């Protein structure tokens, strides 16, 4: 009798444990927004931990070389930043970081809103997002005068000549 009760108890644990684990995973993944406004000119991507400049169009369109310099000089007091960041904190996002940022469920731009459940609209979480090309900090390995860009309309990565103009959207590592 004792073994029978133990076997029933073990069976219940085996059957119920996956349900409890799945419920925990489901509740934790939907409880947090995709993005958090830090109220200091920055937005945290809760999926990657990266911190993006809230004003996506603050630095406008530049060549890759100029963008690298201006992003590296960015700091508190510029582009509505009040985060205490200093020169050297900000950079152009890498190719992989752009891929993690975009949401191909949406077009023009391929970007979700703060919740991650709908398409981005002006003022939702970011300001001034352009559905055009943005520089990445990653040089195209096979043609070094080119760098990777993110076409934010479709969410595609392409290579582009570094002396041409693209939008600039700085990012930095989270804390």
C-alpha distance (Angstrom), angle and dihedral (degrees) to the residues before:
residue distance angle dihedral
X1 . . .
X2 3.77 . .
X3 3.84 91.9 .
X4 3.79 90.2 47.2
X5 3.83 92.0 55.7
X6 3.80 90.5 44.9
X7 3.81 90.6 51.6
X8 3.82 91.9 49.5
X9 3.81 90.6 48.4
X10 3.83 91.1 49.2
X11 3.79 90.7 48.6
X12 3.81 91.2 51.7
X13 3.79 90.9 51.4
X14 3.79 92.0 48.5
X15 3.81 91.8 49.2
X16 3.82 98.3 42.0
X17 3.80 101.8 38.5
X18 3.83 96.0 72.3
X19 3.81 89.8 49.9
X20 3.81 91.5 51.5
X21 3.80 92.3 46.7
X22 3.82 92.2 48.9
X23 3.79 91.1 47.9
X24 3.82 90.4 52.7
X25 3.80 92.8 47.9
X26 3.79 91.2 47.4
X27 3.80 94.8 48.7
X28 3.79 94.3 46.2
X29 3.80 94.7 48.6
X30 3.81 95.4 50.4
X31 3.80 99.1 39.1
X32 3.82 96.3 73.1
X33 3.79 125.7 64.6
X34 3.77 118.8 -120.8
X35 3.83 90.7 -121.0
X36 3.79 134.0 28.2
X37 3.81 123.6 -157.5
X38 3.81 105.2 -135.8
X39 3.84 91.1 -161.9
X40 3.80 91.0 -128.5
X41 3.80 101.8 88.6
X42 3.80 93.1 -79.2
X43 3.79 137.3 96.0
X44 3.81 124.4 -153.9
X45 3.79 119.0 -141.1
X46 3.80 101.6 -140.6
X47 3.80 91.2 -161.6
X48 3.82 95.6 58.2
X49 3.81 104.3 16.1
X50 3.81 90.7 -125.3
X51 3.80 120.6 139.6
X52 3.83 115.8 -135.7
X53 3.78 128.6 -165.2
X54 3.81 106.7 -103.1
X55 3.84 92.9 -141.5
X56 3.79 99.4 64.7
X57 3.81 93.1 -175.1
X58 3.81 98.8 44.6
X59 3.80 95.0 110.1
X60 3.81 95.2 37.7
X61 3.80 122.6 -160.2
X62 3.80 120.3 -23.5
X63 3.78 141.8 154.1
X64 3.78 114.7 -90.4
X65 3.80 92.4 -107.7
X66 3.81 93.7 50.6
X67 3.79 90.8 44.4
X68 3.80 91.3 54.4
X69 3.82 90.6 53.9
X70 3.80 97.2 43.7
X71 3.79 94.8 45.5
X72 3.81 90.7 50.4
X73 3.84 89.2 52.7
X74 3.82 93.8 50.1
X75 3.79 116.8 116.1
X76 3.78 148.1 139.0
X77 3.82 112.6 -34.9
X78 3.81 94.7 32.7
X79 3.82 126.2 94.3
X80 3.84 89.7 7.4
X81 3.83 91.0 -61.3
X82 3.80 116.4 159.3
X83 3.81 95.1 160.3
X84 3.80 98.6 106.9
X85 3.81 92.1 -114.6
X86 3.80 117.7 154.9
X87 3.79 136.4 -156.6
X88 3.78 110.9 -64.2
X89 3.80 94.4 31.4
X90 3.80 96.7 95.0
X91 3.82 129.0 62.6
X92 3.77 142.6 164.5
X93 3.81 111.5 -82.8
X94 3.79 117.0 -104.5
X95 3.77 123.9 -118.6
X96 3.82 92.7 -100.5
X97 3.82 91.5 47.6
X98 3.79 90.6 54.8
X99 3.79 90.5 49.7
X100 3.80 89.8 53.0
X101 3.82 91.6 47.8
X102 3.79 100.3 53.1
X103 3.77 124.8 80.2
X104 3.80 110.6 -154.4
X105 3.79 91.8 -163.1
X106 3.80 84.6 82.5
X107 3.81 135.0 53.0
X108 3.78 134.8 -154.8
X109 3.06 87.7 43.4
X110 3.81 112.4 14.5
X111 3.79 90.5 -144.0
X112 3.78 133.9 113.8
X113 3.78 128.0 -134.7
X114 3.81 124.4 -108.3
X115 3.80 93.7 -77.1
X116 3.80 92.9 48.5
X117 3.80 89.4 -129.9
X118 3.80 102.5 96.4
X119 3.78 140.2 30.1
X120 3.80 118.7 -76.3
X121 3.81 117.7 -102.3
X122 3.81 128.0 -171.7
X123 3.80 112.0 -75.5
X124 3.81 95.2 12.1
X125 3.80 97.7 112.2
X126 3.82 105.3 -38.4
X127 3.78 129.3 42.7
X128 3.80 127.4 -137.8
X129 3.80 99.6 5.3
X130 3.81 109.9 174.9
X131 3.81 119.3 -149.6
X132 3.80 89.1 -137.1
X133 3.80 139.4 86.5
X134 3.81 121.7 -45.7
X135 3.79 126.1 -170.2
X136 3.77 123.0 -114.5
X137 3.77 121.1 -157.1
X138 3.81 90.5 -124.3
X139 3.81 118.3 105.6
X140 3.81 116.4 -140.4
X141 3.82 101.9 -108.8
X142 3.82 97.6 -147.2
X143 3.80 96.8 45.4
X144 3.81 107.2 29.7
X145 3.83 95.9 -170.3
X146 3.83 83.8 67.2
X147 3.80 131.8 71.3
X148 3.78 132.0 -165.4
X149 3.79 117.2 -95.7
X150 3.79 132.2 -169.2
X151 3.79 114.3 -128.9
X152 3.78 95.1 -149.9
X153 3.78 94.3 -168.0
X154 3.82 92.1 69.1
X155 3.81 100.8 11.8
X156 3.81 93.8 -117.1
X157 3.80 128.2 145.8
X158 3.81 115.2 -134.2
X159 3.79 136.3 165.2
X160 3.80 119.3 -111.6
X161 3.79 136.9 -178.6
X162 3.83 109.7 -93.8
X163 3.82 94.4 -136.2
X164 3.82 92.3 62.0
X165 3.80 124.1 86.1
X166 3.80 125.7 -99.1
X167 3.78 135.4 159.8
X168 3.79 118.4 -87.1
X169 3.82 123.0 -139.8
X170 3.83 113.7 174.0
X171 3.78 125.1 -145.5
X172 3.79 135.0 -176.8
X173 3.76 136.4 -170.1
X174 3.78 117.5 -88.2
X175 3.77 123.2 -114.0
